[in-house]
C-alpha cells in the first residue's frame, strides 16, 4: 500500500506537469517558464517521495527507554 501512494502522487504530479506544459503562454520566455515549472514539480515530488519512503524503513530502529536493560 505504501508504494501505491508514491505512484499515485507521481501520476498526479505528472498530470499537473502536462497541464503546466500546455498552459504556459507563448512568447520569448516560454522555454524558461516551462523548465521552471517542470523542475519545481519534479524537485518537490522527489523531496516528498524520499522523505516519505525514508520514514517507512528507518535506518535506526527506535528503542523504548522505559524498559529494563535485559529486555
Long-range contacts (C-beta under 8 A, 24 or more apart in sequence): 2-53, 2-56, 5-52, 6-49, 6-52, 6-53, 9-45, 9-48, 9-49, 10-45, 10-49, 13-41, 13-42, 13-44, 13-45, 16-41, 17-41, 17-42
